Amino acid sequence: MEYQKLGNSDLVVSRICMGCMGFGSAEAGQHSWTLDERSSREIIKRGLHLGVNFYDTAVSYQGGTSEQYLGRALRDFAKREEIVLATKFPPRTKEEIEAGVSGQKHVETMLDQSLKNLGMDYVDLYICHMWDYNTPLFEVMDSLNRVVKAGKARAVGISNCYAYQLAKANALAEKEGFSKFVSVQGHYNLIFREEEREMALLCKEDHIAMTPYSALAAGRLSKRPGEASKRFREDSYARFKYDNTAKQDAVIIGRVAEISENHGVSMTEISLAWLLSKVTTPVVGATKIQHIEDAVKATELILTTDEISYLEEAYLPHKLVGVMAQNRPV
């Protein structure tokens, strides 16, 4: 396993980050396809054995049970100082705003809940899950700076934002002497490459780490036509993101399958090898041990310039989907 520094931070992370949205009680959250604790622990343990030291979860995943499962597994199987643990918090709710809960209080409450779920004293990377249009940016950045100063987080990041928002936030942080965002977790993969328009350029110039989610497009980039996992069948949110462009995406997916056959490797390895050539560390969800094994193998695969061009040339512009399409100012 290779390791890199995460942007401008002192965090050293594996080239693969294990995404833990698939872990947690199905009864406690919004997804029916998530794993129970025993199965989650097996995958986490295998990831640790393969050298994965970077784990990503969120307080909202499966009612907090994702954090709980992950925290117990890491405490049992790893040394805390050898792990880079990231979790995320959502924007203030309508009820909090009406009750007068400040941005600072919201962040503090969310982090304390995450630390309780994880059974830990601090997280390595604390991430805004999405841009909060209803809270002053100063309050968000001030509160994140406070948790870093208090030792509850070592660094801060953001997810689901536009490039101008990331630039604006870090400019404010620099002006006020606050902690800057060292990473951005956006929607980026072979069949959704809109992050290349501005975000990737900003991150390269300012040395901000890109740690994209949906690295395999909810399994679409890892399966040949006709193959389907339980998540593929039951994840209505993923269908919302990808079904409308299925015809044009199928061309690229077919090319992934073609190159995987030429190399004698899985489609997962080809898709991730392409993404690894673009970003610091992709967040890869795993609901089977093979998922994390193939992800780690991808770090050893180098695609040729011609192969990368072949995978990329069929791409057509996509409309914003998912969180970015939903979380916009009214």
Rosetta silent file (secondary structure, phi, psi, omega in degrees, C-alpha in Angstrom):
SEQUENCE: MEYQKLGNSDLVVSRICMGCMGFGSAEAGQHSWTLDERSSREIIKRGLHLGVNFYDTAVSYQGGTSEQYLGRALRDFAKREEIVLATKFPPRTKEEIEAGVSGQKHVETMLDQSLKNLGMDYVDLYICHMWDYNTPLFEVMDSLNRVVKAGKARAVGISNCYAYQLAKANALAEKEGFSKFVSVQGHYNLIFREEEREMALLCKEDHIAMTPYSALAAGRLSKRPGEASKRFREDSYARFKYDNTAKQDAVIIGRVAEISENHGVSMTEISLAWLLSKVTTPVVGATKIQHIEDAVKATELILTTDEISYLEEAYLPHKLVGVMAQNRPV
SCORE:     score description
SCORE:     0.000 S_00000001
   1 L     0.000  134.742  174.803    0.000    0.000    0.000 S_00000001
   2 L   -93.072  154.672 -179.940    1.210    3.487   -0.861 S_00000001
   3 E  -131.634  148.879  178.189    0.622    6.466    1.432 S_00000001
   4 E  -139.396  157.513  171.575    0.450   10.201    0.801 S_00000001
   5 E   -72.321  144.066  179.856    0.025   13.364    2.805 S_00000001
   6 L   -87.460   98.188  179.228   -3.528   14.654    2.763 S_00000001
   7 L    55.811 -132.637 -178.400   -3.258   18.055    1.115 S_00000001
   8 L   -90.342    9.567 -179.064   -1.619   20.657    3.323 S_00000001
   9 L   -88.081  177.956  173.813   -2.184   18.668    6.520 S_00000001
  10 L  -100.686   14.221  178.283    0.209   16.408    8.381 S_00000001
  11 L   -79.709  130.549  178.319   -2.151   13.433    7.955 S_00000001
  12 E  -108.570  117.583 -171.347   -0.608   10.510    6.072 S_00000001
  13 E  -120.811  152.195  174.002   -3.269    8.412    4.366 S_00000001
  14 E   -68.343  154.690 -178.672   -3.434    5.226    2.319 S_00000001
  15 L   -66.778  -15.162  173.701   -4.195    5.633   -1.398 S_00000001
  16 L  -116.290  130.848  172.324   -7.537    3.922   -0.707 S_00000001
  17 E  -106.669  129.794  177.847  -10.015    5.247    1.849 S_00000001
  18 E   -81.647  117.339  176.024  -12.651    2.787    3.011 S_00000001
  19 E   -83.072  129.517 -169.566  -16.088    4.362    2.764 S_00000001
  20 L  -109.175   19.622  177.251  -18.292    3.139    5.585 S_00000001
  21 L   -64.700  -24.761 -179.784  -21.773    4.186    4.455 S_00000001
  22 L   -80.192   -1.226  178.464  -22.489    0.508    3.812 S_00000001
  23 E  -101.968  138.053  176.489  -21.974   -0.362    7.475 S_00000001
  24 L   135.550  160.957 -177.338  -24.792    0.052    9.989 S_00000001
  25 L   -68.269  123.588  177.596  -28.192   -1.175   11.043 S_00000001
  26 L   -62.402  -30.267 -179.854  -30.704   -1.180    8.182 S_00000001
  27 L   -72.113  -23.364 -174.767  -33.437   -0.627   10.761 S_00000001
  28 L   -91.845  -11.893 -174.061  -31.739    2.530   12.049 S_00000001
  29 L  -134.409 -162.600 -172.460  -31.239    4.321    8.736 S_00000001
  30 L   -96.063   -3.553 -176.970  -32.463    5.002    5.252 S_00000001
  31 L  -112.192  138.679 -178.534  -30.724    2.159    3.383 S_00000001
  32 L   -92.520  -10.942 -170.902  -31.883   -1.467    3.231 S_00000001
  33 L  -100.947    7.051 -175.982  -28.649   -2.877    1.801 S_00000001
  34 L   -76.473  162.877 -174.572  -26.232   -2.077    4.655 S_00000001
  35 E   -94.159  151.143  174.791  -24.263   -4.695    6.592 S_00000001
  36 L   -75.136  176.168 -172.796  -24.694   -5.861   10.156 S_00000001
  37 H   -66.796  -39.675 -178.608  -21.878   -5.391   12.654 S_00000001
  38 H   -61.500  -46.854 -179.544  -20.286   -8.815   12.276 S_00000001
  39 H   -66.678  -37.964  178.326  -19.990   -8.496    8.491 S_00000001
  40 H   -62.111  -43.678 -178.572  -18.768   -4.888    8.795 S_00000001
  41 H   -61.680  -38.465 -179.633  -16.028   -5.899   11.205 S_00000001
  42 H   -62.127  -41.697 -179.057  -14.745   -8.578    8.826 S_00000001
  43 H   -71.117  -41.925  178.148  -14.320   -6.054    6.015 S_00000001
  44 H   -61.340  -43.965  179.907  -12.711   -3.434    8.273 S_00000001
  45 H   -62.300  -41.045  179.026  -10.299   -6.027    9.624 S_00000001
  46 H   -66.018  -40.753  177.720   -9.365   -7.119    6.105 S_00000001
  47 H   -59.627  -44.159  177.975   -8.810   -3.517    5.072 S_00000001
  48 H   -60.713  -42.393  179.835   -6.446   -2.969    7.985 S_00000001
  49 H   -62.582  -32.682 -179.093   -4.539   -6.122    7.066 S_00000001
  50 L   -84.450   -1.905  176.750   -4.130   -4.815    3.499 S_00000001
  51 L    99.893    5.743  177.273   -2.717   -1.521    4.742 S_00000001
  52 L   -73.439  120.402  179.985   -5.798    0.702    4.542 S_00000001
  53 L  -115.470    0.822 -173.211   -5.436    3.292    7.316 S_00000001
  54 E  -114.770  121.885 -175.547   -8.041    5.849    6.134 S_00000001
  55 E  -131.442  134.270 -174.755  -11.726    5.370    7.051 S_00000001
  56 E  -122.826  129.265  177.899  -14.649    7.662    6.242 S_00000001
  57 L  -142.202 -166.617  179.118  -18.070    7.721    7.885 S_00000001
  58 L  -159.143  150.759 -179.573  -20.719   10.270    8.957 S_00000001
  59 L   -64.372  -23.764 -177.524  -22.944   10.935   11.934 S_00000001
  60 L   -88.655   -9.548 -178.246  -25.973   10.595    9.641 S_00000001
  61 H   -70.801  116.694  175.937  -25.102    7.171    8.235 S_00000001
  62 H    50.321   49.691  175.820  -27.665    4.665    9.431 S_00000001
  63 H    59.462   27.590  179.707  -28.666    6.673   12.486 S_00000001
  64 H    89.719   -7.066 -177.203  -25.093    6.780   13.795 S_00000001
  65 H   -72.897  -24.374  174.142  -24.644    3.002   13.741 S_00000001
  66 H   -61.576  -47.826  177.312  -22.008    3.243   10.997 S_00000001
  67 H   -60.144  -41.036 -178.080  -19.849    5.286   13.367 S_00000001
  68 H   -64.662  -46.745  179.411  -20.566    2.859   16.196 S_00000001
  69 H   -62.077  -45.949 -177.834  -19.621   -0.247   14.188 S_00000001
  70 H   -64.394  -44.839 -179.281  -16.492    1.416   12.817 S_00000001
  71 H   -60.223  -45.588 -179.888  -15.388    2.767   16.176 S_00000001
  72 H   -64.597  -40.941 -179.471  -15.672   -0.592   17.928 S_00000001
  73 H   -64.823  -45.098 -178.523  -13.835   -2.404   15.116 S_00000001
  74 H   -66.617  -35.873  177.787  -10.962    0.065   15.007 S_00000001
  75 H   -65.828  -32.843 -177.948  -10.580    0.002   18.775 S_00000001
  76 H   -82.277  -32.664 -169.406  -10.377   -3.798   18.661 S_00000001
  77 H  -110.580   -8.803 -173.426   -8.173   -4.237   15.601 S_00000001
  78 L  -142.034  163.020  171.799   -5.890   -1.194   15.344 S_00000001
  79 L   -88.744  133.171 -173.988   -3.810    1.313   17.256 S_00000001
  80 H   -55.836  -40.946 -176.012   -5.502    4.706   17.291 S_00000001
  81 H   -70.225  -11.972 -179.989   -2.374    6.617   16.265 S_00000001
  82 H   -95.696   -1.692 -175.922   -2.006    4.471   13.133 S_00000001
  83 L  -110.861  142.652  170.816   -5.502    5.274   11.818 S_00000001
  84 E  -110.342  110.718 -173.148   -6.795    8.340    9.975 S_00000001
  85 E  -111.166  125.367  178.661  -10.476    8.600   10.811 S_00000001
  86 E  -116.954  139.349  170.213  -12.848   10.982    9.050 S_00000001
  87 E  -139.755  166.981 -171.061  -16.455   11.716    9.844 S_00000001
  88 E  -129.994  154.401  177.137  -18.947   14.275    8.589 S_00000001
  89 E  -126.522  147.834 -178.839  -21.674   16.528    9.955 S_00000001
  90 L   -86.321  170.436  173.918  -24.783   17.904    8.185 S_00000001
  91 L   -65.337  167.014  174.114  -25.973   21.534    8.003 S_00000001
  92 L   -58.832  144.143  176.882  -28.192   22.967   10.725 S_00000001
  93 L   -83.539  164.590  176.559  -31.744   21.711   10.562 S_00000001
  94 H   -58.638  -39.176 -179.226  -34.795   23.932   10.192 S_00000001
  95 H   -65.619  -40.063  177.941  -35.709   23.081   13.782 S_00000001
  96 H   -64.442  -43.154 -179.580  -32.282   24.156   15.069 S_00000001
  97 H   -61.618  -44.702 -179.968  -32.479   27.433   13.183 S_00000001
  98 H   -65.547  -29.763  179.840  -35.945   28.167   14.579 S_00000001
  99 L   -84.624   -2.547  178.244  -34.699   27.337   18.081 S_00000001
 100 L    80.571   19.739  177.821  -31.795   29.769   17.725 S_00000001
 101 L   -73.129  122.236 -177.650  -29.025   27.139   17.756 S_00000001
 102 L   -73.140  164.591  175.356  -25.894   28.838   16.402 S_00000001
 103 H   -60.434  -39.229  179.244  -23.572   27.371   13.814 S_00000001
 104 H   -63.173  -44.239 -179.782  -20.910   26.998   16.493 S_00000001
 105 H   -66.259  -38.387  179.163  -23.238   25.110   18.827 S_00000001
 106 H   -60.660  -48.739 -178.941  -24.429   22.871   16.003 S_00000001
 107 H   -62.950  -43.631  179.436  -20.909   21.804   15.035 S_00000001
 108 H   -60.453  -44.603 -179.381  -19.932   21.209   18.658 S_00000001
 109 H   -64.744  -43.927 -179.836  -23.043   19.095   19.284 S_00000001
 110 H   -62.782  -43.515 -178.575  -22.571   17.055   16.102 S_00000001
 111 H   -67.500  -40.349  178.000  -18.906   16.343   16.835 S_00000001
 112 H   -61.512  -38.109  177.600  -19.623   15.352   20.425 S_00000001
 113 H   -65.802  -42.206  178.567  -22.255   12.912   19.152 S_00000001
 114 H   -63.191  -43.999  179.612  -19.801   11.453   16.637 S_00000001
 115 H   -62.920  -36.241  175.940  -17.101   11.052   19.273 S_00000001
 116 H   -65.321  -45.590  178.467  -19.604    9.282   21.508 S_00000001
 117 H   -60.691  -43.054 -177.096  -20.631    6.967   18.673 S_00000001
 118 H   -76.513  -21.776 -175.765  -17.016    6.236   17.767 S_00000001
 119 L    70.095   36.372 -176.288  -15.891    5.852   21.366 S_00000001
 120 L  -131.811  164.179 -178.080  -12.931    8.157   20.681 S_00000001
 121 L   -91.386  -20.190 -178.211  -11.502   11.440   21.957 S_00000001
 122 L  -156.641  160.990  169.488  -10.815   13.001   18.562 S_00000001
 123 E  -114.537  156.099 -179.302  -11.205   12.520   14.832 S_00000001
 124 E   -81.812  -37.016 -177.762   -8.413   13.126   12.355 S_00000001
 125 E  -136.138  120.101  179.551  -10.525   14.814    9.694 S_00000001
 126 E  -109.788  123.674 -167.127  -13.839   16.559   10.387 S_00000001
 127 E  -118.530  131.920  168.007  -15.849   17.234    7.238 S_00000001
 128 E   -70.537  119.175 -173.931  -18.783   19.507    6.407 S_00000001
 129 L   -67.203  -30.169  175.554  -21.057   17.034    4.668 S_00000001
 130 L  -162.194  162.260 -178.602  -22.482   19.734    2.413 S_00000001
 131 L   -63.198  134.004 -178.749  -22.547   23.509    2.076 S_00000001
 132 L   -99.770  100.031 -177.020  -24.781   25.170    4.680 S_00000001
 133 L   -75.144  -12.059 -175.528  -26.693   27.921    2.884 S_00000001
 134 L  -107.678   10.264  178.379  -28.567   28.897    6.052 S_00000001
 135 L  -129.400  132.652  178.404  -25.607   29.503    8.353 S_00000001
 136 L   -54.834  136.141 -178.393  -23.092   32.370    8.038 S_00000001
 137 H   -58.301  -35.838  178.990  -19.812   31.070    6.658 S_00000001
 138 H   -57.917  -42.110 -179.349  -17.932   32.801    9.486 S_00000001
 139 H   -63.348  -40.652 -179.749  -19.822   30.692   12.044 S_00000001
 140 H   -64.918  -49.461 -176.608  -18.967   27.467   10.222 S_00000001
 141 H   -69.230  -36.712  177.118  -15.278   28.258    9.842 S_00000001
 142 H   -63.661  -43.538 -178.329  -14.999   29.649   13.373 S_00000001
 143 H   -67.167  -38.233  177.933  -16.597   26.540   14.852 S_00000001
 144 H   -67.238  -38.822  176.986  -14.317   24.227   12.893 S_00000001
 145 H   -62.892  -37.195  179.850  -11.302   26.208   14.010 S_00000001
 146 H   -64.633  -40.982 -178.161  -12.466   25.879   17.609 S_00000001
 147 H   -70.805  -30.096  175.119  -12.699   22.070   17.444 S_00000001
 148 H   -68.401  -45.102  179.074   -9.193   21.909   15.975 S_00000001
 149 H   -63.013  -32.404 -179.479   -7.847   24.152   18.736 S_00000001
 150 L   -79.078   -5.411  179.262   -9.649   22.019   21.328 S_00000001
 151 L    81.241   12.398  179.779   -7.906   18.899   20.014 S_00000001
 152 L   -87.446  -14.839  175.608  -11.147   17.246   18.928 S_00000001
 153 E  -146.333  142.098 -179.900  -10.118   17.261   15.239 S_00000001
 154 E   -88.505  -28.974  179.900   -6.688   17.367   13.636 S_00000001
 155 E  -155.635  166.107 -178.495   -7.821   18.850   10.313 S_00000001
 156 E  -128.233  150.393  179.580  -11.004   19.883    8.525 S_00000001
 157 E  -141.324  179.437 -179.382  -12.460   19.181    5.101 S_00000001
 158 E  -139.954  155.098  179.064  -15.603   19.754    3.078 S_00000001
 159 E  -132.712  152.699  173.555  -17.853   17.666    0.852 S_00000001
 160 L    54.013   64.893  176.346  -20.396   18.485   -1.857 S_00000001
 161 L  -142.225  168.160  174.640  -19.532   22.081   -2.691 S_00000001
 162 L   -87.752  159.834 -179.839  -18.638   24.204   -5.686 S_00000001
 163 H   -60.653  -38.911 -179.047  -15.074   25.317   -6.354 S_00000001
 164 H   -65.070  -32.441  179.630  -15.962   28.948   -5.691 S_00000001
 165 H   -69.750  -42.298  177.428  -17.358   27.981   -2.282 S_00000001
 166 H   -62.626  -43.858  178.681  -14.199   26.124   -1.306 S_00000001
 167 H   -63.328  -41.898  179.819  -12.065   29.062   -2.435 S_00000001
 168 H   -63.272  -43.538 -179.154  -14.307   31.500   -0.558 S_00000001
 169 H   -64.998  -44.527 -178.749  -14.160   29.456    2.659 S_00000001
 170 H   -71.729  -28.732  174.625  -10.394   29.089    2.609 S_00000001
 171 H   -66.276  -41.269  176.890   -9.942   32.782    1.821 S_00000001
 172 H   -64.438  -42.986  179.599  -11.992   33.629    4.909 S_00000001
 173 H   -60.616  -41.909  179.163  -10.017   31.131    6.981 S_00000001
 174 H   -64.636  -41.778  179.967   -6.742   32.697    5.848 S_00000001
 175 H   -63.030  -40.800 -174.715   -7.993   36.197    6.658 S_00000001
 176 H   -92.815   -5.493 -177.601   -9.192   35.210   10.148 S_00000001
 177 L    77.790   24.608  179.736   -6.375   32.813   11.011 S_00000001
 178 L   -88.189  165.141  172.272   -8.744   29.821   11.034 S_00000001
 179 L   -65.810  134.692  178.417   -7.979   26.251    9.997 S_00000001
 180 L   -90.470  159.706  172.527   -8.395   25.828    6.244 S_00000001
 181 E   -70.571  126.686 -179.116  -10.078   22.965    4.443 S_00000001
 182 E   -99.823   -9.141 -178.042   -7.344   20.487    3.492 S_00000001
 183 E  -150.884  158.890  175.082   -9.558   18.172    1.451 S_00000001
 184 E  -135.076  133.175 -179.278  -12.731   18.068   -0.597 S_00000001
 185 E  -112.611   98.931 -178.260  -14.964   15.036   -1.024 S_00000001
 186 L  -116.622  175.624 -179.823  -16.974   15.412   -4.211 S_00000001
 187 E   -84.445  111.218 -173.525  -18.842   13.226   -6.685 S_00000001
 188 L  -155.212  124.719  175.591  -16.230   12.059   -9.208 S_00000001
 189 E  -163.749 -177.355 -175.578  -15.742    8.922  -11.275 S_00000001
 190 L   -61.713  -28.024 -179.657  -15.339    7.798  -14.891 S_00000001
 191 L  -106.375    7.934  171.365  -19.010    8.413  -15.720 S_00000001
 192 E  -146.417   94.845 -170.574  -19.348   11.655  -13.731 S_00000001
 193 L  -115.336   25.626 -177.047  -16.378   13.956  -14.345 S_00000001
 194 H   -65.907  -20.855  178.067  -17.853   17.402  -13.757 S_00000001
 195 H   -63.905  -18.114 -178.413  -15.318   18.035  -10.958 S_00000001
 196 H   -73.047  -18.290 -174.983  -12.677   18.417  -13.665 S_00000001
 197 L   -65.614  -46.689 -179.092  -14.163   21.724  -14.872 S_00000001
 198 L  -136.313  -40.955 -173.470  -13.042   23.857  -11.914 S_00000001
 199 H   -60.177  -46.669 -177.796  -12.627   21.881   -8.694 S_00000001
 200 H   -62.370  -35.615  179.839   -9.681   19.780   -9.838 S_00000001
 201 H   -69.329  -42.250  177.078   -7.848   22.880  -11.061 S_00000001
 202 H   -62.059  -45.506 -176.871   -8.382   24.730   -7.781 S_00000001
 203 H   -64.847  -38.393  178.382   -7.233   21.730   -5.749 S_00000001
 204 H   -64.575  -43.888 -177.012   -4.090   21.288   -7.824 S_00000001
 205 H   -68.810  -38.388 -176.341   -3.149   24.956   -7.493 S_00000001
 206 H   -99.743    5.510  177.885   -3.857   25.188   -3.744 S_00000001
 207 L    57.493   47.746  174.790   -2.667   21.664   -2.878 S_00000001
 208 L  -100.433  132.092 -176.622   -6.056   20.562   -1.545 S_00000001
 209 E   -74.633  135.338  171.855   -6.586   16.800   -1.511 S_00000001
 210 E   -97.878  122.918 -179.606   -9.407   15.341   -3.598 S_00000001
 211 L  -127.387   69.200 -170.003  -10.990   12.340   -1.897 S_00000001
 212 L   -66.683  147.667  172.452  -14.009   11.645   -4.130 S_00000001
 213 E   -97.866  176.406 -177.364  -16.966    9.479   -3.197 S_00000001
 214 L    55.019   40.578 -175.661  -18.988    7.286   -5.557 S_00000001
 215 L   -59.719  -28.378  179.854  -15.685    6.130   -7.010 S_00000001
 216 L  -114.296   16.684  178.739  -17.406    3.192   -8.724 S_00000001
 217 L    53.540   51.589 -179.914  -20.748    4.917   -9.385 S_00000001
 218 L    52.624   40.124  174.978  -22.565    2.714   -6.854 S_00000001
 219 L    93.489  -11.141 -177.149  -21.174   -0.410   -8.521 S_00000001
 220 H   -64.402  -31.392 -179.616  -21.891    0.548  -12.123 S_00000001
 221 H   -88.493    6.686  179.743  -18.211    0.781  -12.981 S_00000001
 222 H  -119.153    0.354 -174.700  -17.477   -2.612  -11.470 S_00000001
 223 L  -131.848  141.525  176.083  -20.119   -4.755  -13.183 S_00000001
 224 L   -76.982  159.413  178.987  -20.798   -5.891  -16.716 S_00000001
 225 L   -52.437  133.558  179.645  -24.266   -5.396  -18.244 S_00000001
 226 L    97.267  -21.036  176.735  -26.788   -7.725  -16.659 S_00000001
 227 L   -85.398  142.129 -179.068  -24.899   -8.102  -13.386 S_00000001
 228 L  -153.764  133.612  175.835  -26.509   -6.509  -10.345 S_00000001
 229 L   -91.174  173.790  175.927  -25.812   -6.419   -6.616 S_00000001
 230 H   -60.814  -42.365  178.977  -28.366   -5.963   -3.864 S_00000001
 231 H   -63.371  -42.091 -179.367  -27.376   -2.319   -3.615 S_00000001
 232 H   -56.727  -38.809 -178.469  -27.670   -1.923   -7.372 S_00000001
 233 H   -78.398  -35.151 -168.364  -31.255   -3.181   -7.188 S_00000001
 234 H  -105.871  -11.635 -176.074  -32.349   -1.415   -4.002 S_00000001
 235 L   -84.029   92.510 -177.907  -30.432    1.884   -3.896 S_00000001
 236 H   -66.598  -30.837  179.968  -33.030    4.326   -5.219 S_00000001
 237 H   -66.534  -41.438  177.811  -30.709    7.278   -4.583 S_00000001
 238 H   -65.584  -38.236  177.138  -28.022    5.808   -6.834 S_00000001
 239 H   -63.317  -38.437  176.978  -30.621    5.178   -9.531 S_00000001
 240 H   -59.424  -36.662 -177.370  -31.648    8.833   -9.221 S_00000001
 241 H   -77.581  -33.148 -168.422  -28.036    9.836   -9.881 S_00000001
 242 H  -118.707  -20.099 -172.968  -27.257    7.521  -12.782 S_00000001
 243 H   -62.963  -34.965 -176.253  -30.326    6.104  -14.523 S_00000001
 244 H   -68.864  -18.591  179.989  -30.977    9.161  -16.707 S_00000001
 245 H  -115.561   19.661 -174.094  -27.548    8.895  -18.337 S_00000001
 246 H   -58.800  -37.949 -176.429  -27.360    5.101  -18.482 S_00000001
 247 H   -65.539  -48.810 -179.256  -27.228    4.962  -22.294 S_00000001
 248 H   -72.434  -31.502  178.514  -24.245    7.279  -22.716 S_00000001
 249 H   -69.104  -29.664 -177.376  -22.513    5.865  -19.625 S_00000001
 250 H   -60.001  -30.797  178.481  -22.828    2.325  -20.999 S_00000001
 251 H   -62.334  -45.826 -179.254  -20.244    3.136  -23.685 S_00000001
 252 H   -68.598  -42.382  179.106  -17.649    3.966  -21.029 S_00000001
 253 H   -60.647  -38.489  176.551  -18.596    1.008  -18.860 S_00000001
 254 H   -62.354  -36.239  178.460  -18.137   -1.238  -21.888 S_00000001
 255 H   -71.341  -34.190  174.062  -14.639    0.150  -22.367 S_00000001
 256 H   -60.967  -45.291  179.485  -13.831   -0.514  -18.718 S_00000001
 257 H   -61.904  -40.373 -179.444  -14.902   -4.140  -19.250 S_00000001
 258 H   -63.620  -46.471 -178.677  -12.785   -4.357  -22.414 S_00000001
 259 H   -69.822  -34.140  178.299   -9.623   -3.067  -20.773 S_00000001
 260 H   -63.408  -37.044  177.358  -10.185   -5.252  -17.704 S_00000001
 261 H   -67.521  -38.859  178.912  -10.251   -8.305  -19.974 S_00000001
 262 H   -62.962  -36.532 -179.077   -7.048   -7.197  -21.676 S_00000001
 263 H   -88.022  -16.392 -175.644   -5.300   -6.902  -18.296 S_00000001
 264 L    70.947   34.969 -179.940   -6.943   -9.964  -16.759 S_00000001
 265 L  -129.252  175.865 -179.341   -8.160   -7.938  -13.784 S_00000001
 266 L   -76.348  159.914  174.811  -11.518   -6.812  -12.403 S_00000001
 267 H   -63.307  -33.468  176.537  -13.450   -3.799  -13.690 S_00000001
 268 H   -56.196  -44.883 -178.018  -13.059   -2.309  -10.216 S_00000001
 269 H   -63.563  -39.666  179.272   -9.292   -2.277  -10.634 S_00000001
 270 H   -67.458  -47.775 -178.352   -9.490   -0.500  -13.999 S_00000001
 271 H   -60.916  -42.759 -178.851  -12.002    2.114  -12.817 S_00000001
 272 H   -75.860  -32.932  176.768  -10.030    2.876   -9.671 S_00000001
 273 H   -61.779  -39.028  175.590   -6.665    2.858  -11.427 S_00000001
 274 H   -62.535  -47.592 -177.206   -8.018    5.625  -13.651 S_00000001
 275 H   -66.300  -36.315  178.490   -9.289    7.601  -10.650 S_00000001
 276 H   -64.844  -21.233  176.746   -6.050    7.102   -8.728 S_00000001
 277 L   -78.086   -8.127 -175.644   -4.246    8.816  -11.596 S_00000001
 278 L  -111.718  -30.941 -168.287   -6.342   11.936  -10.890 S_00000001
 279 L  -129.802  170.378  178.537   -6.793   12.248   -7.107 S_00000001
 280 L   -69.008  -57.550 -174.149   -5.085   11.716   -3.760 S_00000001
 281 L  -152.797  111.887  174.989   -7.362    9.040   -2.313 S_00000001
 282 L   -76.276  146.717  174.874  -10.762    7.856   -3.535 S_00000001
 283 E   -89.251  115.696 -174.206  -13.368    6.846   -0.976 S_00000001
 284 E  -114.422  115.505  177.194  -14.345    3.291   -1.888 S_00000001
 285 E   -72.109  146.975 -179.453  -17.388    1.694   -0.300 S_00000001
 286 L  -138.416  123.464  173.784  -17.120   -1.986    0.548 S_00000001
 287 L  -120.504    4.472  172.436  -19.900   -4.430    1.351 S_00000001
 288 L  -141.455  151.640  179.448  -17.860   -7.532    0.482 S_00000001
 289 H   -60.521  -35.470  179.829  -14.271   -8.439    1.305 S_00000001
 290 H   -61.560  -30.922  179.976  -13.541   -8.714   -2.412 S_00000001
 291 H   -59.744  -46.681 -178.210  -14.484   -5.053   -2.827 S_00000001
 292 H   -75.145  -31.893  177.115  -11.649   -3.840   -0.624 S_00000001
 293 H   -64.389  -44.482  178.530   -9.236   -6.424   -2.004 S_00000001
 294 H   -66.336  -37.033  179.164   -9.844   -5.260   -5.579 S_00000001
 295 H   -62.105  -43.704  179.716   -9.566   -1.628   -4.496 S_00000001
 296 H   -66.708  -38.567  177.411   -6.148   -2.226   -2.975 S_00000001
 297 H   -60.140  -32.890 -178.423   -5.002   -4.114   -6.082 S_00000001
 298 H   -61.254  -26.649 -179.365   -5.907   -1.041   -8.138 S_00000001
 299 L   -68.090  -16.505 -178.503   -3.134    0.933   -6.442 S_00000001
 300 L   -99.270   -2.053 -175.509   -0.601   -1.333   -8.166 S_00000001
 301 L  -101.744  125.367  178.596   -2.089   -0.988  -11.663 S_00000001
 302 L  -111.986  118.913  177.626   -0.784    1.696  -14.017 S_00000001
 303 L   -83.731  148.814  177.367   -2.843    2.413  -17.120 S_00000001
 304 L   -75.871  163.335  176.992   -1.147    3.576  -20.311 S_00000001
 305 H   -59.320  -39.001  179.111   -1.787    7.019  -21.745 S_00000001
 306 H   -66.365  -38.871  178.939   -3.691    5.394  -24.603 S_00000001
 307 H   -66.130  -41.213  178.673   -5.878    3.410  -22.209 S_00000001
 308 H   -63.311  -43.614  179.045   -6.711    6.531  -20.203 S_00000001
 309 H   -63.346  -39.986  179.300   -7.609    8.399  -23.391 S_00000001
 310 H   -63.042  -39.152  178.805   -9.777    5.498  -24.564 S_00000001
 311 H   -70.483  -33.276 -171.973  -11.692    5.523  -21.278 S_00000001
 312 H   -88.538  -28.994 -166.884  -12.150    9.293  -21.303 S_00000001
 313 L   -67.516  -20.267 -178.889  -12.958   10.160  -24.898 S_00000001
 314 L   -87.711   -0.404 -175.923  -16.568    8.913  -24.866 S_00000001
 315 L   -71.033  138.499  174.602  -17.576   11.130  -21.931 S_00000001
 316 L  -119.788  150.672 -179.668  -20.343   13.675  -22.455 S_00000001
 317 L   -55.045  141.668  179.293  -21.259   16.565  -20.111 S_00000001
 318 L  -116.172  148.430  171.572  -23.628   15.591  -17.289 S_00000001
 319 L   -74.823  156.165  175.074  -26.144   17.651  -15.374 S_00000001
 320 L   -62.840  138.266  178.913  -25.651   18.015  -11.642 S_00000001
 321 L  -136.697  170.188  175.132  -27.267   15.148   -9.734 S_00000001
 322 L    69.360 -144.001 -175.305  -27.536   13.935   -6.161 S_00000001
 323 H   -57.473  -41.922 -177.325  -26.647   16.189   -3.253 S_00000001
 324 H   -63.930  -32.363  178.091  -25.281   18.956   -5.455 S_00000001
 325 H   -77.557  -30.305 -176.305  -28.557   19.177   -7.358 S_00000001
 326 H   -86.851  -39.213 -174.237  -30.666   19.090   -4.216 S_00000001
 327 L   -93.267   79.497 -179.751  -28.661   21.301   -1.868 S_00000001
 328 L  -132.790  156.339 -178.245  -28.821   24.664   -3.618 S_00000001
 329 L   -62.650  142.892 -179.999  -29.978   28.105   -2.461 S_00000001
 330 L   -78.208    0.000    0.000  -33.714   28.710   -2.741 S_00000001
